[in-house]
Amino acid sequence: MKRYYLISIISVFLLTFSGCQYFNLSNQFKLPEYKRTNNVRFTSFSLSNVTLQADMYMYNPNPIGILLLESNTQIFLNDIQIGSSSQSKMVQIIKYSEFKIPLVIQVPSSKISLAFLKSMIGSFKSGHVKMHIKGNCKIQKAGIVLNIPIDDTETIPIEVPKLF
């Protein structure tokens, strides 16, 4: 009887150990990759602030789905920090897929300086702006929360809203 008891314990231990090796996130899990930011547009102008929207794309290179918990980014346009954006809505991300994080950027009037206005007028004329995004995203899988750093600079086309 002791022999069957010992064999059962060893079997459970080996199955548990082999399962841990299979699901070892440190060896198999890859951090999602920042891809690009597209569709930057000015959506509203007022005396108190300017609102921009953009779509940030990332890629999940893993054979498992993950959960995006939140993202926090600082936004720089033409090397001038203009504001921040945060996303706190949880998003389920499927395996081997590209996913979009919508950014809503509020630029307070206090951040709008003469240098910024001159820079943006030049960008409106050229049709593109240099955008630097710096921050992080938090993802979760199997109870483990990881921070993904984001630091990218791109020259992207901009759309100017029609005022009339």
N, C-alpha and C positions, 0 to 999 in steps of 0.2 A: 504494500500500500504506500509506503514511504517512497518507493521507487517511482510510482505514477505521480505522486505529489511533486517530487523533484523534477521529473520530466515536464510536467505542466508548468511549473514556475520557470524553468529554463526556456520553454517554448514561448511563453508570454513575454519574457524578457527579450528574446531574439526578435520576435515580431515587433515589439515596441521599438527596439533599437534600429531595426531595418526601416521601420516607418519614419523614424526621426531622420535617418540618412536620406530618405527619399524627399522629405519635405524640408530639408535644411535650406532655409532662405538665404543664408550667407553665401552658399556655393552656387545656387541656381537663380536667385532673384536678381534682376537688373533694375536699376533705377529708371523710371520713365525719362525720356529725352525731350528737351525743349527743341521744337522744330522751327517755328516762325511766328510772327505776328502779322496778321492781315486785316484788311477792311477797317483801317483807322479812319474815323470820321468825326467831325464836329457835329454834335447834335443840338446844342442850344447855347445861346449867348445871353447873358443877363448882366446887370450891374454887380451882382454879388459873386457870380462864378461863370466859368465856361465848362461845358460838359463834353467829353470825348467818349467814344466807344471804340473798342477794338476786339478782335478775336485772337487769342493766343492758342496755338496748336502744340500739342505734345504727343508723343508716341509711347505706347506701352509695349515693350519688347518681350514680355513674359508670357509663358503658356498658361497663366492664371489671371483671372480678373482681379482688379484692385478697387479700392474705394478712395476717391479724392475727398479729403476732409475740408481743406481750405487752402487758399492761396493769398499771399500778401506781397505786393510789389511796389517798388518806387519807380516812378516814370520820369524820364528825362527826355525833353525834346530839344534838339540842337544844343546838347550839353548843358541845358538849364533844367534843374529839378522843378517840375511843375506840380506834382501831386503824387498821390498814391492810389492804389486800387486794391480792394480786397474782395474775396469771394468766399463765403462761408456756407454755401449750399452744397451738401454732400452729393457727389456724382459717382455712379457706378460705371467703371471703365472695363470693357471687355478685353479679352486676351488679344494680343497682336493687333492692336488697333490704334488709330490716331484719334485723339479726342480734342475738343475745343473748350476753352475756358473763356467765357465772355467777360471782358473787362469794361467797367464803367469808371471813368476817371473824372473826378471833380477837381477843377483848377480854381482855387479861391482868387478873388480879385487882388488880394494882397501879394500873390505870387506873380501877377502880371506886371512886369516891369517894362521900361522902355526898350531894354535890350531884348527881352522876350518878344515884344511886338515887332521890332525890326527883324528879328530872326524869323518869325512866323510870316511876315509879309514876303520875305525872300522865299520861304517854302511854298507859299500860295502861288507865287509866280512860277517857280520851278515844278510844282506839282508833286513834290516829295519832301519828306522830313526825315531827319536822323533821329531815330528813337532808340533809347537805351532803357532796357527793363532789368531791374535788379531786385531780387527778393527770394522767396521760397514757396514751395507747395508742400503740404502734408498729405501723405497717403497712408492707407492702412490695409494690411492683409493679415489674416489670422491673429488679430489682436496686436500686431506689431505696427507701431507708427514710425514712419521714416520721413525726414525732411529732405526735399530735393532742392538744391540751390538753382536759381535762375539768374543768369547774367549774360545778356545778349545785346548787341548793338546791330541795328539794321537801318538801311535807307529804304523807306517804304512810301508808296504813293498815298496821297491824302485826298479826301473829297471835301469840298467846301459846300456847306448847305446853301440852298437858294433862299435868299432873304425875302424876295418878292415874287 
